[in-house]
């Protein structure tokens, strides 16, 4: 499933390149993004099923009627509630070593684990099959004087009158250098697609999600 998600990520990058030219986020991009997130979520659940069958089920007096999900809990009660789906709310008593591993992956034990809760949240949006995204543009001005270095600024910077950059005055009306004598001036437009509700840049988020899932699987299944 991880390998499939990796192939989808390569496909998504190509689709986004096309969407950049079209200046829109296509339904295809939304669907592929959602499929990657779903693969990540399902991998976590399958890893949890694996450790349940191997380590938890043998010590339970009563087996659950059906399995649960990988816990991605924001606090202790939520963690125990998720494990309750496996009849293992007291996992710290049943299998302490496994409990320690699972706790090390929980959002309430480390901010670096917040991505697991986000993966589960986005994967749960099954009613549309899409992860809503918006297209974002950011304009940056770069001024370089050969041999002296360079300066760049984005939309959050505004210059008043009498300001110079690399020895060139800035026109307060255009927010651009008044001339380019002796300097190289370039304007870049940075474009990205951001997931609504959290603001994550879609491609880096998918990459981070895959890295986090690999880490979780390794942590859970290592002897």
C-alpha positions as CSV (number, residue, x, y, z in Angstrom):
1,X,0.0,0.0,0.0
2,X,2.9,2.4,0.7
3,X,4.5,1.5,-2.6
4,X,1.1,2.2,-4.4
5,X,0.9,5.6,-2.5
6,X,4.4,6.5,-3.7
7,X,3.5,5.8,-7.3
8,X,0.3,7.9,-6.9
9,X,2.5,10.8,-5.5
10,X,4.6,10.7,-8.6
11,X,1.4,10.9,-10.7
12,X,0.1,13.7,-8.5
13,X,3.2,15.8,-9.1
14,X,2.6,15.5,-12.9
15,X,-1.1,16.4,-12.6
16,X,-0.2,19.5,-10.5
17,X,2.3,20.7,-13.1
18,X,-0.6,20.5,-15.7
19,X,-3.0,22.3,-13.3
20,X,-0.5,25.1,-12.7
21,X,-0.7,25.9,-16.4
22,X,-4.5,25.8,-16.3
23,X,-4.5,27.9,-13.1
24,X,-6.9,25.6,-11.3
25,X,-7.1,22.6,-9.1
26,X,-8.6,19.7,-11.1
27,X,-10.9,17.0,-9.7
28,X,-8.2,14.5,-10.8
29,X,-5.7,16.2,-8.4
30,X,-8.2,16.2,-5.6
31,X,-9.0,12.5,-6.1
32,X,-5.4,11.4,-6.3
33,X,-4.5,13.4,-3.1
34,X,-7.4,11.8,-1.3
35,X,-6.4,8.4,-2.5
36,X,-2.8,8.9,-1.2
37,X,-4.2,10.0,2.2
38,X,-6.6,7.0,2.3
39,X,-3.7,4.6,1.5
40,X,-1.8,6.1,4.4
41,X,-4.7,5.8,6.8
42,X,-5.5,2.2,5.7
43,X,-1.8,1.2,6.1
44,X,-1.9,2.4,9.7
45,X,-5.1,0.4,10.4
46,X,-3.6,-2.7,8.8
47,X,-0.5,-2.4,10.9
48,X,-2.7,-2.1,13.9
49,X,-4.6,-5.2,12.9
50,X,-1.2,-7.0,12.5
51,X,0.0,-6.2,16.0
52,X,-3.5,-6.9,17.4
53,X,-3.5,-10.4,16.0
54,X,0.1,-11.1,17.0
55,X,0.3,-9.4,20.4
56,X,-3.1,-8.5,21.8
57,X,-5.6,-11.1,20.8
58,X,-3.6,-14.0,22.5
59,X,-3.9,-12.3,25.9
60,X,-7.6,-11.3,25.7
61,X,-10.2,-13.2,27.6
62,X,-12.8,-11.9,25.2
63,X,-12.2,-11.1,21.6
64,X,-13.8,-8.0,20.0
65,X,-16.6,-8.8,17.4
66,X,-14.7,-6.7,14.9
67,X,-11.5,-4.8,14.7
68,X,-10.9,-1.1,15.3
69,X,-8.6,1.5,13.9
70,X,-5.1,2.9,14.5
71,X,-5.4,5.3,17.5
72,X,-4.3,8.8,16.6
73,X,-5.4,10.4,19.8
74,X,-5.2,14.0,21.0
75,X,-5.5,13.0,24.7
76,X,-5.4,10.0,27.1
77,X,-9.2,9.3,27.2
78,X,-9.3,9.3,23.4
79,X,-6.4,6.9,23.2
80,X,-8.0,4.5,25.6
81,X,-11.3,4.8,23.8
82,X,-9.7,3.9,20.5
83,X,-8.0,0.9,22.0
84,X,-11.4,-0.1,23.5
85,X,-12.5,-1.0,19.9
86,X,-10.0,-3.8,20.3
87,X,-11.1,-4.7,23.9
88,X,-7.7,-3.4,24.8
89,X,-8.3,-0.1,26.7
90,X,-5.9,-1.3,29.3
91,X,-3.1,-2.1,26.9
92,X,-0.6,-0.7,29.3
93,X,-1.4,-3.7,31.6
94,X,-1.9,-6.3,28.8
95,X,1.1,-5.6,26.6
96,X,3.2,-2.8,28.1
97,X,5.9,-2.9,25.4
98,X,3.3,-2.5,22.6
99,X,1.5,0.2,24.6
100,X,4.8,2.1,24.8
101,X,5.3,1.9,21.1
102,X,1.8,3.1,20.3
103,X,2.0,5.9,22.8
104,X,5.2,7.1,21.1
105,X,3.2,7.7,17.9
106,X,0.3,9.6,19.5
107,X,-0.4,13.3,18.9
108,X,-0.8,13.8,22.7
109,X,2.7,12.6,23.4
110,X,4.5,14.7,20.7
111,X,3.6,17.5,18.3
112,X,5.5,15.7,15.6
113,X,2.7,13.0,15.7
114,X,-0.1,15.5,14.8
115,X,0.1,14.3,11.2
116,X,-1.4,11.0,12.2
117,X,-4.6,12.7,13.4
118,X,-4.6,14.8,10.2
119,X,-4.3,11.7,8.0
120,X,-7.2,10.1,9.8
121,X,-9.3,13.3,9.6
122,X,-8.8,13.8,5.8
123,X,-9.2,10.1,5.0
124,X,-12.6,10.2,6.8
125,X,-14.0,12.6,4.1
126,X,-15.5,9.7,2.2
127,X,-18.7,11.5,1.3
128,X,-17.0,13.5,-1.5
129,X,-13.9,11.4,-2.1
130,X,-12.0,14.7,-2.4
131,X,-9.6,16.7,-0.2
132,X,-10.6,20.4,-0.8
133,X,-7.7,22.5,-1.9
134,X,-7.1,26.1,-2.9
135,X,-4.5,27.5,-5.3
136,X,-2.1,30.1,-3.8
137,X,0.2,32.5,-5.5
138,X,3.1,34.4,-3.9
139,X,5.1,37.1,-5.7
140,X,8.7,37.6,-4.8
141,X,11.1,40.2,-6.1
142,X,14.8,39.4,-6.2
143,X,17.6,42.0,-6.5
144,X,21.1,40.8,-7.0
145,X,24.3,42.8,-7.4
146,X,27.1,40.5,-8.8
147,X,29.8,40.1,-6.3
148,X,27.8,41.8,-3.5
149,X,25.0,39.4,-2.7
150,X,21.2,39.6,-3.2
151,X,18.0,40.6,-1.4
152,X,14.5,39.3,-2.0
153,X,11.1,40.1,-0.5
154,X,7.5,38.9,-0.7
155,X,4.1,40.4,-0.6
156,X,4.3,41.1,3.2
157,X,7.0,43.7,2.7
158,X,6.1,47.3,1.8
159,X,8.7,50.1,1.2
160,X,8.1,53.8,1.7
161,X,9.9,56.6,0.0
162,X,13.6,57.0,0.3
163,X,14.4,53.3,0.6
164,X,17.2,51.7,-1.4
165,X,18.0,48.0,-1.9
166,X,21.5,47.1,-3.1
167,X,22.1,50.8,-3.8
168,X,19.0,51.1,-6.1
169,X,16.1,53.2,-4.9
170,X,12.7,51.5,-4.6
171,X,9.7,53.2,-6.2
172,X,7.0,53.2,-3.5
173,X,4.3,53.2,-6.2
174,X,5.4,50.0,-7.9
175,X,7.4,48.5,-5.0
176,X,10.0,47.7,-7.6
177,X,13.6,49.0,-8.1
178,X,13.5,52.4,-10.0
179,X,16.2,51.1,-12.4
180,X,18.3,48.0,-12.8
181,X,21.7,49.6,-13.6
182,X,24.3,47.3,-12.0
183,X,21.8,44.9,-10.6
184,X,19.8,41.9,-11.8
185,X,16.1,42.2,-10.9
186,X,13.8,39.1,-11.3
187,X,10.2,38.6,-10.3
188,X,9.1,35.1,-9.3
189,X,5.5,33.8,-8.8
190,X,5.5,30.9,-6.4
191,X,2.4,28.7,-6.9
192,X,1.2,26.0,-4.6
193,X,-1.9,24.0,-3.7
194,X,-3.0,24.1,-0.1
195,X,-5.4,21.8,1.8
196,X,-8.4,23.6,3.2
197,X,-8.8,23.5,6.9
198,X,-5.2,23.1,7.7
199,X,-3.4,25.1,5.1
200,X,-0.8,22.3,4.3
201,X,0.9,22.5,0.9
202,X,-0.5,19.3,-0.7
203,X,2.6,17.8,-2.2
204,X,4.9,18.2,0.9
205,X,2.0,17.0,3.1
206,X,1.6,13.8,1.1
207,X,5.4,13.2,1.3
208,X,5.4,13.8,5.1
209,X,2.4,11.5,5.5
210,X,4.2,8.7,3.7
211,X,7.3,9.2,5.8
212,X,5.2,9.2,9.0
213,X,3.4,6.0,8.0
214,X,6.7,4.3,7.3
215,X,7.9,5.3,10.7
216,X,4.8,4.1,12.4
217,X,4.8,0.7,10.7
218,X,8.5,0.2,11.6
219,X,7.8,1.2,15.2
220,X,4.8,-1.1,15.5
221,X,6.1,-4.2,13.9
222,X,9.7,-4.3,15.0
223,X,10.5,-7.0,17.5
